[in-house]
Amino acid sequence: MSQLAFDLPHRASHAGADFLVADCNRQAVAMIDRWPDWPHHALMLIGPPASGKTHLAHVWQARSGAGFYPQNAGGEAPVLVVEDCGRLAEEESLFHLLNRARDTGGSLLITAETAPARWDIALPDLASRLKAAPVVEIGRPDDSLLAAVMAKMFSDRQLQYETAVIPYLLKRMDRSFADARRLVEALDMLSLERRKNISVKLAADLLKDRS
């Protein structure tokens, strides 16, 4: 008998102490920690999905008192996080935010999956402003970081699992944070449906179903 599973929301920790520092993100962490002594009023933080951009943005928010655009866009000197900016259609709004931060001593942390040079920007002045901002990149993880991230994802969901599960998955998964998140979410759902603990056997069944 399968158990009906509901994808209920869970709270992931965004505390600075919970962010896992490795070679692929060390430069980005250093720049976040360097604020307010940034070389520019804006910083571009880029990286693949689920790489920790939002986590670092919350770390910076706690450090700087920043708001998140567009909810907290008011004020004379904006200190804001602008997330997923590569998909932002409001070029004029971003252009004015950059100008206002420059003119009033504000700061912008702008996150995206790719650098602005790869965006399709119609407004030449915006392209020029973004080109002037320093870019730090979160790269693809190695095995040790992927293992630690998956352990944190299991912990955030308050899931118990066999210690051999993560090494088993590392040998068979895509080398990305996004696939790590998909696997943890899928194992959570499958364990609920089958009323089984998260084991190597359950992981094997999941991967067999995915192939």
N, CA and C atoms as a LAMMPS dump frame, in Angstrom:
ITEM: TIMESTEP
0
ITEM: NUMBER OF ATOMS
633
ITEM: BOX BOUNDS ff ff ff
-5.0000000000000000e+02 5.0000000000000000e+02
-5.0000000000000000e+02 5.0000000000000000e+02
-5.0000000000000000e+02 5.0000000000000000e+02
ITEM: ATOMS id mol type element x y z
1 1 1 N 0.851 -1.195 0
2 1 2 C 0 0 0
3 1 3 C 0.881 1.238 0
4 2 1 N 0.698 2.112 -0.991
5 2 2 C 1.469 3.347 -1.047
6 2 3 C 0.83 4.42 -0.181
7 3 1 N 1.656 5.277 0.376
8 3 2 C 1.165 6.41 1.166
9 3 3 C 1.055 7.627 0.269
10 4 1 N -0.06 8.348 0.362
11 4 2 C -0.234 9.566 -0.416
12 4 3 C 0.703 10.638 0.109
13 5 1 N 1.558 11.184 -0.756
14 5 2 C 2.572 12.157 -0.329
15 5 3 C 2.146 13.561 -0.723
16 6 1 N 2.374 14.503 0.171
17 6 2 C 2.097 15.902 -0.1
18 6 3 C 3.413 16.663 -0.053
19 7 1 N 3.67 17.481 -1.058
20 7 2 C 4.907 18.252 -1.128
21 7 3 C 4.765 19.503 -0.264
22 8 1 N 4.84 19.319 1.053
23 8 2 C 4.675 20.432 1.986
24 8 3 C 5.933 21.28 2.021
25 9 1 N 5.786 22.594 2.201
26 9 2 C 6.973 23.445 2.246
27 9 3 C 7.812 23.135 3.472
28 10 1 N 9.125 23.299 3.33
29 10 2 C 10.023 23.14 4.457
30 10 3 C 10.921 24.356 4.525
31 11 1 N 11.522 24.598 5.681
32 11 2 C 12.342 25.79 5.867
33 11 3 C 13.812 25.418 5.73
34 12 1 N 14.472 25.939 4.719
35 12 2 C 15.909 25.752 4.568
36 12 3 C 16.64 26.851 5.325
37 13 1 N 17.708 26.494 6.014
38 13 2 C 18.459 27.481 6.771
39 13 3 C 19.27 28.367 5.846
40 14 1 N 19.218 29.693 6.071
41 14 2 C 20.025 30.63 5.306
42 14 3 C 21.041 31.344 6.202
43 15 1 N 21.34 30.757 7.348
44 15 2 C 22.315 31.368 8.245
45 15 3 C 23.705 31.328 7.605
46 16 1 N 24.499 32.349 7.886
47 16 2 C 25.832 32.417 7.314
48 16 3 C 26.689 31.235 7.703
49 17 1 N 26.534 30.757 8.94
50 17 2 C 27.343 29.632 9.406
51 17 3 C 27.005 28.352 8.664
52 18 1 N 25.822 28.273 8.032
53 18 2 C 25.413 27.077 7.316
54 18 3 C 25.897 27.052 5.871
55 19 1 N 26.48 28.148 5.396
56 19 2 C 26.926 28.175 4.011
57 19 3 C 28.255 27.431 3.911
58 20 1 N 28.348 26.512 2.968
59 20 2 C 29.514 25.646 2.843
60 20 3 C 30.513 26.27 1.869
61 21 1 N 31.692 26.603 2.364
62 21 2 C 32.704 27.287 1.561
63 21 3 C 33.643 26.265 0.943
64 22 1 N 33.832 26.385 -0.365
65 22 2 C 34.741 25.5 -1.099
66 22 3 C 35.394 26.314 -2.201
67 23 1 N 36.27 25.672 -2.965
68 23 2 C 36.997 26.385 -4.015
69 23 3 C 36.06 27.044 -5.019
70 24 1 N 34.923 26.402 -5.307
71 24 2 C 34.036 26.911 -6.346
72 24 3 C 33.292 28.176 -5.932
73 25 1 N 33.236 28.484 -4.625
74 25 2 C 32.486 29.662 -4.183
75 25 3 C 33.301 30.585 -3.275
76 26 1 N 34.575 30.272 -3.088
77 26 2 C 35.388 31.011 -2.117
78 26 3 C 35.495 32.491 -2.468
79 27 1 N 35.683 32.806 -3.751
80 27 2 C 35.813 34.202 -4.166
81 27 3 C 34.51 34.96 -3.932
82 28 1 N 33.381 34.307 -4.197
83 28 2 C 32.088 34.954 -3.982
84 28 3 C 31.873 35.243 -2.501
85 29 1 N 32.196 34.297 -1.65
86 29 2 C 32.049 34.499 -0.208
87 29 3 C 32.934 35.645 0.262
88 30 1 N 34.155 35.693 -0.257
89 30 2 C 35.082 36.757 0.142
90 30 3 C 34.539 38.135 -0.22
91 31 1 N 33.906 38.261 -1.395
92 31 2 C 33.356 39.552 -1.794
93 31 3 C 32.149 39.938 -0.945
94 32 1 N 31.312 38.967 -0.605
95 32 2 C 30.179 39.252 0.278
96 32 3 C 30.694 39.744 1.634
97 33 1 N 31.716 39.081 2.15
98 33 2 C 32.277 39.466 3.449
99 33 3 C 32.983 40.821 3.384
100 34 1 N 33.4 41.221 2.204
101 34 2 C 34.144 42.475 2.057
102 34 3 C 33.25 43.718 2.148
103 35 1 N 31.951 43.575 1.904
104 35 2 C 31.052 44.722 1.966
105 35 3 C 31.139 45.371 3.35
106 36 1 N 31.118 46.722 3.451
107 36 2 C 30.808 47.723 2.404
108 36 3 C 32.009 48.209 1.6
109 37 1 N 33.144 47.541 1.746
110 37 2 C 34.34 47.956 1.015
111 37 3 C 34.381 47.287 -0.352
112 38 1 N 33.298 47.446 -1.123
113 38 2 C 33.275 46.932 -2.483
114 38 3 C 33.944 47.929 -3.436
115 39 1 N 34.517 47.451 -4.53
116 39 2 C 35.138 48.375 -5.486
117 39 3 C 34.131 49.118 -6.356
118 40 1 N 32.853 48.795 -6.227
119 40 2 C 31.808 49.365 -7.076
120 40 3 C 30.52 49.348 -6.281
121 41 1 N 29.536 50.137 -6.688
122 41 2 C 28.264 50.164 -5.963
123 41 3 C 27.389 48.949 -6.251
124 42 1 N 27.764 48.16 -7.255
125 42 2 C 27.005 46.948 -7.577
126 42 3 C 27.956 45.765 -7.691
127 43 1 N 27.46 44.593 -7.335
128 43 2 C 28.223 43.353 -7.472
129 43 3 C 27.355 42.332 -8.174
130 44 1 N 27.897 41.71 -9.214
131 44 2 C 27.202 40.637 -9.926
132 44 3 C 27.62 39.297 -9.337
133 45 1 N 26.647 38.517 -8.864
134 45 2 C 26.893 37.175 -8.344
135 45 3 C 26.221 36.181 -9.286
136 46 1 N 27.013 35.4 -9.984
137 46 2 C 26.444 34.49 -10.977
138 46 3 C 26.782 33.044 -10.624
139 47 1 N 25.936 32.146 -11.09
140 47 2 C 26.15 30.728 -10.844
141 47 3 C 24.962 29.917 -11.309
142 48 1 N 25.142 28.601 -11.437
143 48 2 C 24.06 27.736 -11.913
144 48 3 C 22.934 27.636 -10.892
145 49 1 N 21.789 27.091 -11.287
146 49 2 C 20.668 26.942 -10.352
147 49 3 C 21.074 26.123 -9.128
148 50 1 N 20.537 26.515 -7.971
149 50 2 C 20.741 25.805 -6.701
150 50 3 C 22.201 25.817 -6.246
151 51 1 N 22.986 26.784 -6.715
152 51 2 C 24.412 26.824 -6.356
153 51 3 C 24.685 27.585 -5.073
154 52 1 N 23.682 28.249 -4.519
155 52 2 C 23.862 28.982 -3.273
156 52 3 C 23.755 30.488 -3.415
157 53 1 N 23.312 30.98 -4.582
158 53 2 C 23.201 32.432 -4.77
159 53 3 C 22.207 33.046 -3.791
160 54 1 N 21.039 32.425 -3.646
161 54 2 C 20.031 32.961 -2.732
162 54 3 C 20.516 32.892 -1.289
163 55 1 N 21.198 31.811 -0.945
164 55 2 C 21.743 31.689 0.407
165 55 3 C 22.72 32.834 0.687
166 56 1 N 23.646 33.079 -0.239
167 56 2 C 24.602 34.169 -0.055
168 56 3 C 23.903 35.528 -0.026
169 57 1 N 22.846 35.671 -0.816
170 57 2 C 22.089 36.925 -0.797
171 57 3 C 21.489 37.174 0.584
172 58 1 N 20.987 36.123 1.235
173 58 2 C 20.447 36.271 2.586
174 58 3 C 21.559 36.549 3.597
175 59 1 N 22.726 35.954 3.393
176 59 2 C 23.86 36.267 4.26
177 59 3 C 24.201 37.755 4.156
178 60 1 N 24.221 38.255 2.903
179 60 2 C 24.528 39.678 2.696
180 60 3 C 23.413 40.56 3.259
181 61 1 N 22.178 40.12 3.135
182 61 2 C 21.058 40.877 3.696
183 61 3 C 21.23 41.053 5.203
184 62 1 N 21.613 39.968 5.878
185 62 2 C 21.81 40.053 7.324
186 62 3 C 22.972 40.984 7.668
187 63 1 N 23.974 41.01 6.819
188 63 2 C 25.156 41.846 7.062
189 63 3 C 24.882 43.318 6.772
190 64 1 N 24.116 43.586 5.717
191 64 2 C 23.974 44.951 5.213
192 64 3 C 22.633 45.6 5.544
193 65 1 N 21.653 44.8 5.975
194 65 2 C 20.306 45.326 6.159
195 65 3 C 19.571 45.531 4.852
196 66 1 N 20.004 44.866 3.79
197 66 2 C 19.417 45.054 2.46
198 66 3 C 17.982 44.553 2.407
199 67 1 N 17.238 45.116 1.464
200 67 2 C 15.928 44.604 1.115
201 67 3 C 16.017 43.815 -0.178
202 68 1 N 14.903 43.239 -0.573
203 68 2 C 14.849 42.48 -1.824
204 68 3 C 13.974 43.236 -2.819
205 69 1 N 14.463 43.394 -4.02
206 69 2 C 13.72 44.063 -5.084
207 69 3 C 12.67 43.086 -5.627
208 70 1 N 11.446 43.541 -5.944
209 70 2 C 10.95 44.914 -5.894
210 70 3 C 10.228 45.272 -4.59
211 71 1 N 10.139 44.323 -3.642
212 71 2 C 9.345 44.578 -2.435
213 71 3 C 9.876 45.767 -1.639
214 72 1 N 11.2 45.92 -1.591
215 72 2 C 11.807 46.942 -0.728
216 72 3 C 12.586 47.966 -1.545
217 73 1 N 12.005 48.41 -2.664
218 73 2 C 12.741 49.266 -3.586
219 73 3 C 12.718 50.738 -3.199
220 74 1 N 12.006 51.107 -2.154
221 74 2 C 11.935 52.514 -1.767
222 74 3 C 13.171 52.968 -1.014
223 75 1 N 13.187 54.206 -0.614
224 75 2 C 14.303 54.741 0.148
225 75 3 C 15.228 55.582 -0.703
226 76 1 N 15.987 56.443 -0.04
227 76 2 C 16.878 57.35 -0.759
228 76 3 C 18.143 56.667 -1.249
229 77 1 N 18.729 55.799 -0.412
230 77 2 C 19.97 55.121 -0.778
231 77 3 C 19.715 53.618 -0.798
232 78 1 N 19.405 53.054 -1.954
233 78 2 C 19 51.648 -1.997
234 78 3 C 20.142 50.696 -1.649
235 79 1 N 19.86 49.789 -0.737
236 79 2 C 20.739 48.65 -0.465
237 79 3 C 19.866 47.434 -0.72
238 80 1 N 20.017 46.848 -1.908
239 80 2 C 19.036 45.886 -2.4
240 80 3 C 19.687 44.648 -3.002
241 81 1 N 18.948 43.549 -2.91
242 81 2 C 19.244 42.342 -3.675
243 81 3 C 18.284 42.289 -4.854
244 82 1 N 18.824 42.111 -6.047
245 82 2 C 18.007 41.939 -7.253
246 82 3 C 18.313 40.543 -7.774
247 83 1 N 17.357 39.624 -7.612
248 83 2 C 17.614 38.222 -7.943
249 83 3 C 17.153 37.876 -9.357
250 84 1 N 17.789 36.814 -9.906
251 84 2 C 17.449 36.288 -11.236
252 84 3 C 17.416 37.39 -12.279
253 85 1 N 18.425 38.219 -12.265
254 85 2 C 18.382 39.431 -13.069
255 85 3 C 18.488 39.147 -14.559
256 86 1 N 19.036 38.013 -14.936
257 86 2 C 19.107 37.683 -16.354
258 86 3 C 17.743 37.527 -16.98
259 87 1 N 16.7 37.348 -16.134
260 87 2 C 15.333 37.197 -16.632
261 87 3 C 14.506 38.453 -16.414
262 88 1 N 15.117 39.485 -15.88
263 88 2 C 14.377 40.707 -15.573
264 88 3 C 14.067 41.476 -16.854
265 89 1 N 12.79 41.661 -17.117
266 89 2 C 12.382 42.338 -18.345
267 89 3 C 12.386 43.853 -18.192
268 90 1 N 12.384 44.352 -16.97
269 90 2 C 12.255 45.789 -16.732
270 90 3 C 13.638 46.454 -16.771
271 91 1 N 14.159 46.622 -17.963
272 91 2 C 15.5 47.169 -18.101
273 91 3 C 15.585 48.593 -17.557
274 92 1 N 14.574 49.396 -17.804
275 92 2 C 14.583 50.774 -17.318
276 92 3 C 14.648 50.813 -15.789
277 93 1 N 13.909 49.911 -15.129
278 93 2 C 13.916 49.882 -13.67
279 93 3 C 15.298 49.542 -13.138
280 94 1 N 15.943 48.552 -13.729
281 94 2 C 17.284 48.178 -13.292
282 94 3 C 18.281 49.303 -13.553
283 95 1 N 18.147 49.965 -14.69
284 95 2 C 19.025 51.091 -15.022
285 95 3 C 18.894 52.195 -13.962
286 96 1 N 17.666 52.503 -13.561
287 96 2 C 17.461 53.559 -12.56
288 96 3 C 17.952 53.12 -11.178
289 97 1 N 17.808 51.839 -10.847
290 97 2 C 18.345 51.345 -9.577
291 97 3 C 19.86 51.5 -9.521
292 98 1 N 20.531 51.149 -10.608
293 98 2 C 21.986 51.279 -10.66
294 98 3 C 22.414 52.736 -10.521
295 99 1 N 21.711 53.625 -11.219
296 99 2 C 22.034 55.051 -11.127
297 99 3 C 21.799 55.587 -9.716
298 100 1 N 20.689 55.171 -9.1
299 100 2 C 20.356 55.677 -7.774
300 100 3 C 21.36 55.176 -6.73
301 101 1 N 21.772 53.912 -6.873
302 101 2 C 22.775 53.385 -5.949
303 101 3 C 24.097 54.137 -6.103
304 102 1 N 24.471 54.424 -7.34
305 102 2 C 25.71 55.173 -7.587
306 102 3 C 25.631 56.58 -7.018
307 103 1 N 24.507 57.25 -7.211
308 103 2 C 24.387 58.669 -6.847
309 103 3 C 24.168 58.885 -5.35
310 104 1 N 23.657 57.875 -4.649
311 104 2 C 23.296 58.068 -3.241
312 104 3 C 24.121 57.222 -2.278
313 105 1 N 25.099 56.495 -2.783
314 105 2 C 25.927 55.672 -1.912
315 105 3 C 25.289 54.357 -1.518
316 106 1 N 24.354 53.883 -2.325
317 106 2 C 23.726 52.592 -2.055
318 106 3 C 24.551 51.438 -2.591
319 107 1 N 24.026 50.24 -2.435
320 107 2 C 24.692 49.029 -2.917
321 107 3 C 23.648 48.08 -3.496
322 108 1 N 24.013 47.418 -4.581
323 108 2 C 23.149 46.408 -5.193
324 108 3 C 23.906 45.095 -5.308
325 109 1 N 23.282 44.017 -4.845
326 109 2 C 23.777 42.672 -5.117
327 109 3 C 22.848 42.064 -6.153
328 110 1 N 23.381 41.79 -7.335
329 110 2 C 22.579 41.323 -8.46
330 110 3 C 22.956 39.875 -8.752
331 111 1 N 21.977 38.981 -8.701
332 111 2 C 22.256 37.569 -8.968
333 111 3 C 21.684 37.156 -10.322
334 112 1 N 22.347 36.203 -10.942
335 112 2 C 21.907 35.698 -12.249
336 112 3 C 22.63 34.383 -12.525
337 113 1 N 22.145 33.652 -13.513
338 113 2 C 22.794 32.397 -13.883
339 113 3 C 23.999 32.633 -14.789
340 114 1 N 23.992 33.718 -15.542
341 114 2 C 25.091 34.009 -16.46
342 114 3 C 25.496 35.474 -16.325
343 115 1 N 26.686 35.79 -16.807
344 115 2 C 27.188 37.163 -16.76
345 115 3 C 26.413 38.048 -17.733
346 116 1 N 26.354 39.371 -17.46
347 116 2 C 25.581 40.281 -18.318
348 116 3 C 26.011 40.267 -19.774
349 117 1 N 27.258 39.927 -20.05
350 117 2 C 27.716 39.883 -21.446
351 117 3 C 26.912 38.889 -22.277
352 118 1 N 26.259 37.924 -21.625
353 118 2 C 25.482 36.909 -22.348
354 118 3 C 23.99 37.214 -22.35
355 119 1 N 23.587 38.345 -21.759
356 119 2 C 22.174 38.71 -21.751
357 119 3 C 21.813 39.443 -23.036
358 120 1 N 20.551 39.386 -23.356
359 120 2 C 20.027 40.133 -24.502
360 120 3 C 19.493 41.466 -23.992
361 121 1 N 20.377 42.462 -23.892
362 121 2 C 20.031 43.757 -23.318
363 121 3 C 19.77 44.762 -24.436
364 122 1 N 18.573 45.327 -24.435
365 122 2 C 18.215 46.275 -25.496
366 122 3 C 18.69 47.694 -25.193
367 123 1 N 18.875 48.016 -23.919
368 123 2 C 19.211 49.38 -23.507
369 123 3 C 20.74 49.525 -23.406
370 124 1 N 21.367 50.26 -24.328
371 124 2 C 22.836 50.352 -24.327
372 124 3 C 23.406 50.905 -23.027
373 125 1 N 22.753 51.897 -22.432
374 125 2 C 23.263 52.471 -21.191
375 125 3 C 23.237 51.456 -20.046
376 126 1 N 22.229 50.599 -20.025
377 126 2 C 22.178 49.556 -19.005
378 126 3 C 23.314 48.562 -19.208
379 127 1 N 23.547 48.168 -20.455
380 127 2 C 24.648 47.243 -20.736
381 127 3 C 25.98 47.822 -20.269
382 128 1 N 26.162 49.113 -20.471
383 128 2 C 27.385 49.782 -20.046
384 128 3 C 27.517 49.783 -18.527
385 129 1 N 26.419 50.078 -17.815
386 129 2 C 26.447 50.084 -16.351
387 129 3 C 26.787 48.69 -15.805
388 130 1 N 26.157 47.681 -16.372
389 130 2 C 26.393 46.325 -15.881
390 130 3 C 27.808 45.849 -16.194
391 131 1 N 28.326 46.27 -17.324
392 131 2 C 29.687 45.881 -17.699
393 131 3 C 30.705 46.419 -16.708
394 132 1 N 30.403 47.558 -16.082
395 132 2 C 31.33 48.176 -15.135
396 132 3 C 31.325 47.481 -13.773
397 133 1 N 30.286 46.707 -13.482
398 133 2 C 30.18 46.069 -12.167
399 133 3 C 31.06 44.821 -12.113
400 134 1 N 31.77 44.598 -11.004
401 134 2 C 32.56 43.369 -10.872
402 134 3 C 31.667 42.135 -10.838
403 135 1 N 32.19 41.028 -11.335
404 135 2 C 31.454 39.769 -11.408
405 135 3 C 32.202 38.71 -10.6
406 136 1 N 31.488 38.033 -9.7
407 136 2 C 32.04 36.862 -9.019
408 136 3 C 31.154 35.668 -9.354
409 137 1 N 31.78 34.534 -9.55
410 137 2 C 31.055 33.364 -10.042
411 137 3 C 31.143 32.217 -9.049
412 138 1 N 30.026 31.544 -8.868
413 138 2 C 30.002 30.272 -8.151
414 138 3 C 30.074 29.175 -9.208
415 139 1 N 31.128 28.39 -9.163
416 139 2 C 31.34 27.365 -10.179
417 139 3 C 30.672 26.049 -9.825
418 140 1 N 30.924 25.054 -10.656
419 140 2 C 30.347 23.735 -10.414
420 140 3 C 31.074 23.06 -9.259
421 141 1 N 30.352 22.286 -8.447
422 141 2 C 30.932 21.722 -7.221
423 141 3 C 31.751 20.467 -7.472
424 142 1 N 32.707 20.195 -6.554
425 142 2 C 33.389 18.914 -6.566
426 142 3 C 32.615 17.935 -5.681
427 143 1 N 33.108 16.69 -5.596
428 143 2 C 32.364 15.655 -4.869
429 143 3 C 32.186 15.992 -3.392
430 144 1 N 33.225 16.552 -2.769
431 144 2 C 33.131 16.823 -1.336
432 144 3 C 32.066 17.883 -1.049
433 145 1 N 31.996 18.9 -1.9
434 145 2 C 30.981 19.934 -1.687
435 145 3 C 29.59 19.397 -2.004
436 146 1 N 29.46 18.632 -3.091
437 146 2 C 28.151 18.043 -3.406
438 146 3 C 27.649 17.175 -2.261
439 147 1 N 28.562 16.387 -1.673
440 147 2 C 28.172 15.526 -0.556
441 147 3 C 27.691 16.366 0.623
442 148 1 N 28.414 17.44 0.924
443 148 2 C 28.034 18.297 2.05
444 148 3 C 26.709 19.004 1.788
445 149 1 N 26.509 19.455 0.541
446 149 2 C 25.261 20.137 0.192
447 149 3 C 24.077 19.177 0.31
448 150 1 N 24.255 17.951 -0.178
449 150 2 C 23.154 16.99 -0.07
450 150 3 C 22.846 16.663 1.387
451 151 1 N 23.885 16.554 2.205
452 151 2 C 23.658 16.304 3.628
453 151 3 C 22.865 17.448 4.254
454 152 1 N 23.172 18.685 3.848
455 152 2 C 22.422 19.838 4.364
456 152 3 C 20.98 19.825 3.871
457 153 1 N 20.777 19.44 2.604
458 153 2 C 19.418 19.367 2.079
459 153 3 C 18.587 18.327 2.83
460 154 1 N 19.192 17.169 3.126
461 154 2 C 18.488 16.166 3.934
462 154 3 C 18.181 16.733 5.319
463 155 1 N 19.144 17.443 5.898
464 155 2 C 18.951 18.016 7.23
465 155 3 C 17.851 19.076 7.231
466 156 1 N 17.836 19.934 6.192
467 156 2 C 16.803 20.964 6.099
468 156 3 C 15.403 20.353 6.07
469 157 1 N 15.299 19.181 5.474
470 157 2 C 14.005 18.488 5.411
471 157 3 C 13.783 17.558 6.611
472 158 1 N 14.746 17.532 7.523
473 158 2 C 14.676 16.684 8.714
474 158 3 C 14.502 15.213 8.34
475 159 1 N 15.302 14.771 7.363
476 159 2 C 15.225 13.41 6.857
477 159 3 C 16.378 12.566 7.409
478 160 1 N 16.059 11.335 7.764
479 160 2 C 17.065 10.353 8.139
480 160 3 C 17.409 9.518 6.912
481 161 1 N 18.687 9.145 6.78
482 161 2 C 19.099 8.384 5.597
483 161 3 C 20.332 7.544 5.923
484 162 1 N 20.488 6.45 5.196
485 162 2 C 21.689 5.628 5.345
486 162 3 C 22.913 6.422 4.895
487 163 1 N 24.014 6.263 5.612
488 163 2 C 25.22 7.031 5.275
489 163 3 C 25.75 6.681 3.892
490 164 1 N 25.44 5.501 3.396
491 164 2 C 25.938 5.094 2.077
492 164 3 C 25.135 5.704 0.93
493 165 1 N 24.008 6.359 1.243
494 165 2 C 23.151 6.894 0.181
495 165 3 C 23.874 7.973 -0.625
496 166 1 N 24.503 8.921 0.061
497 166 2 C 25.139 10.027 -0.658
498 166 3 C 26.291 9.541 -1.533
499 167 1 N 27.238 8.717 -1.033
500 167 2 C 28.275 8.197 -1.937
501 167 3 C 27.709 7.431 -3.134
502 168 1 N 26.625 6.698 -2.899
503 168 2 C 25.98 5.968 -4
504 168 3 C 25.469 6.931 -5.065
505 169 1 N 24.805 7.99 -4.635
506 169 2 C 24.254 8.951 -5.585
507 169 3 C 25.356 9.72 -6.316
508 170 1 N 26.433 10.059 -5.604
509 170 2 C 27.5 10.855 -6.22
510 170 3 C 28.101 10.164 -7.442
511 171 1 N 28.122 8.843 -7.449
512 171 2 C 28.7 8.104 -8.568
513 171 3 C 27.765 8.051 -9.773
514 172 1 N 26.512 8.462 -9.586
515 172 2 C 25.51 8.235 -10.625
516 172 3 C 24.731 9.48 -11.032
517 173 1 N 24.955 10.609 -10.391
518 173 2 C 24.163 11.807 -10.631
519 173 3 C 24.899 12.789 -11.524
520 174 1 N 24.17 13.78 -12.033
521 174 2 C 24.799 14.904 -12.728
522 174 3 C 25.608 15.712 -11.725
523 175 1 N 26.701 16.304 -12.191
524 175 2 C 27.564 17.068 -11.292
525 175 3 C 27.022 18.476 -11.133
526 176 1 N 25.91 18.614 -10.478
527 176 2 C 25.289 19.925 -10.335
528 176 3 C 24.496 19.996 -9.039
529 177 1 N 24.385 21.213 -8.504
530 177 2 C 23.547 21.441 -7.332
531 177 3 C 22.085 21.177 -7.654
532 178 1 N 21.687 21.506 -8.882
533 178 2 C 20.285 21.34 -9.258
534 178 3 C 19.876 19.873 -9.204
535 179 1 N 20.742 18.975 -9.696
536 179 2 C 20.396 17.556 -9.657
537 179 3 C 20.414 17.04 -8.222
538 180 1 N 21.326 17.564 -7.401
539 180 2 C 21.329 17.18 -5.987
540 180 3 C 19.994 17.527 -5.341
541 181 1 N 19.488 18.714 -5.612
542 181 2 C 18.201 19.125 -5.048
543 181 3 C 17.07 18.243 -5.563
544 182 1 N 17.074 17.951 -6.875
545 182 2 C 16.012 17.105 -7.437
546 182 3 C 16.011 15.721 -6.786
547 183 1 N 17.211 15.153 -6.579
548 183 2 C 17.295 13.81 -6.002
549 183 3 C 16.815 13.786 -4.56
550 184 1 N 17.22 14.778 -3.777
551 184 2 C 16.782 14.823 -2.381
552 184 3 C 15.265 14.98 -2.306
553 185 1 N 14.702 15.869 -3.12
554 185 2 C 13.246 16.058 -3.127
555 185 3 C 12.534 14.772 -3.537
556 186 1 N 13.066 14.113 -4.575
557 186 2 C 12.426 12.891 -5.063
558 186 3 C 12.52 11.763 -4.041
559 187 1 N 13.651 11.652 -3.351
560 187 2 C 13.786 10.62 -2.323
561 187 3 C 12.847 10.892 -1.151
562 188 1 N 12.678 12.146 -0.805
563 188 2 C 11.73 12.515 0.241
564 188 3 C 10.324 12.037 -0.13
565 189 1 N 9.898 12.334 -1.345
566 189 2 C 8.562 11.936 -1.784
567 189 3 C 8.428 10.413 -1.86
568 190 1 N 9.464 9.732 -2.41
569 190 2 C 9.384 8.286 -2.576
570 190 3 C 9.349 7.57 -1.225
571 191 1 N 10.115 8.08 -0.259
572 191 2 C 10.104 7.452 1.066
573 191 3 C 8.733 7.595 1.732
574 192 1 N 8.069 8.721 1.5
575 192 2 C 6.718 8.905 2.033
576 192 3 C 5.723 7.975 1.341
577 193 1 N 5.829 7.888 0.025
578 193 2 C 4.888 7.059 -0.727
579 193 3 C 4.994 5.586 -0.316
580 194 1 N 6.229 5.117 -0.122
581 194 2 C 6.435 3.696 0.175
582 194 3 C 6.514 3.398 1.673
583 195 1 N 6.504 4.459 2.475
584 195 2 C 6.671 4.307 3.919
585 195 3 C 7.96 3.555 4.229
586 196 1 N 9.021 3.931 3.535
587 196 2 C 10.337 3.312 3.704
588 196 3 C 11.354 4.372 4.096
589 197 1 N 12.375 3.948 4.846
590 197 2 C 13.488 4.84 5.129
591 197 3 C 14.294 5.092 3.861
592 198 1 N 15.038 6.196 3.855
593 198 2 C 15.872 6.522 2.701
594 198 3 C 17.134 5.668 2.764
595 199 1 N 17.211 4.731 1.858
596 199 2 C 18.286 3.739 1.834
597 199 3 C 18.902 3.68 0.446
598 200 1 N 19.99 2.92 0.322
599 200 2 C 20.608 2.722 -0.99
600 200 3 C 19.621 2.026 -1.924
601 201 1 N 18.859 1.079 -1.401
602 201 2 C 17.876 0.394 -2.237
603 201 3 C 16.831 1.367 -2.772
604 202 1 N 16.35 2.269 -1.898
605 202 2 C 15.365 3.252 -2.352
606 202 3 C 15.984 4.181 -3.393
607 203 1 N 17.224 4.589 -3.182
608 203 2 C 17.911 5.439 -4.161
609 203 3 C 18.084 4.717 -5.482
610 204 1 N 18.408 3.426 -5.425
611 204 2 C 18.552 2.631 -6.654
612 204 3 C 17.233 2.54 -7.404
613 205 1 N 16.149 2.34 -6.679
614 205 2 C 14.831 2.304 -7.313
615 205 3 C 14.505 3.645 -7.976
616 206 1 N 14.845 4.73 -7.291
617 206 2 C 14.589 6.056 -7.847
618 206 3 C 15.364 6.269 -9.144
619 207 1 N 16.638 5.925 -9.133
620 207 2 C 17.456 6.136 -10.326
621 207 3 C 17.016 5.224 -11.462
622 208 1 N 16.556 4.018 -11.121
623 208 2 C 16.055 3.115 -12.16
624 208 3 C 14.816 3.695 -12.822
625 209 1 N 13.958 4.321 -12.023
626 209 2 C 12.758 4.953 -12.568
627 209 3 C 13.1 6.174 -13.423
628 210 1 N 14.199 6.849 -13.1
629 210 2 C 14.601 8.043 -13.857
630 210 3 C 15.249 7.697 -15.189
631 211 1 N 15.791 6.504 -15.313
632 211 2 C 16.552 6.151 -16.528
633 211 3 C 15.619 5.818 -17.692
